[in-house]
Amino acid sequence: MSTDALHKRGIYPESVSWYTTCMDAYKNFARLYDTFMDNVPYEEWSGYIKNKLTEYGIKDGLVLDLGCGTGNMTELLAKAGYDMIGVDNAEDMLEEAMEKKAQSGRDILYLMQDMREFELYGTVRAVISICDSLNYMTEDADLLQVFRLVNNYLDPGGLFLFDMNTLYKYRELLGDDTIAENREEGSFIWENYFDVESAVNEYALTIFTPEEDGRYSKYEEFHYQKAYRVERIRKLLEQAGLAFVCAYDAYTDEPVREDSERIFIIAKEQEKEHE
């Protein structure tokens, strides 16, 4: 199945920044990332996020993009007037983001950090995490740790906005499917496997990149994501000290459905006293 076909079904295999069997995941795919993901509606999603931030009184100020990848959303929100910080653990993805920053001239701070251990110089008005980056937390303890750090670095009353893939999407739409895309710039094969019992989704990614001598180099990577139900996400947010505000069928104002493929969650810092 091609990425165009997946996009028509509302599937965006774009979250390529986070935790896999090695820290060099997507090292070789980084330069192809934007080529293959050119149908992802970043403009539409950024407009939705900006509207939600504005709805809760956040029209400017510092915003953290957690799992920023190549910086597409980071750039768009910076263009919208926010002071952006991007955090990702993939050096090659951040190099792509830095190239965009050089071209746009926008004042964005990029940090190469593990989202389970990220550190900022101070608090921010909002934290966003898109493209199912948080699904890469395959253990409850890891997801809880991320939530605790988000809570720690949010201004009093600050917002946490994020999306996640659903159990329905992994089970019914990805399942044991194979995704392939071939272009002049390179090609990849994505072999997907979903374990219903553990709710962990595994995909084996084989990448072919052209070299100057006309031959192709082949690379293989393995990635793991986990599906969480809204009730479990809510419980972990509350354990981390955050207030669960609402959940939507992603990038709409409609409630979550049984067949929602992606959910969008809003949580809030509970105006605790920061030291």
Helices and strands as residue ranges (DSSP letters): H 3-8, H 30-36, H 42-55, E 62-66, H 72-79, E 83-88, H 91-104, E 109-112, E 124-129, G 133-136, H 140-153, E 154-165, H 167-168, I 169-174, E 178-183, E 186-195, E 200-210, E 216-226, H 230-239, E 242-249, E 262-269
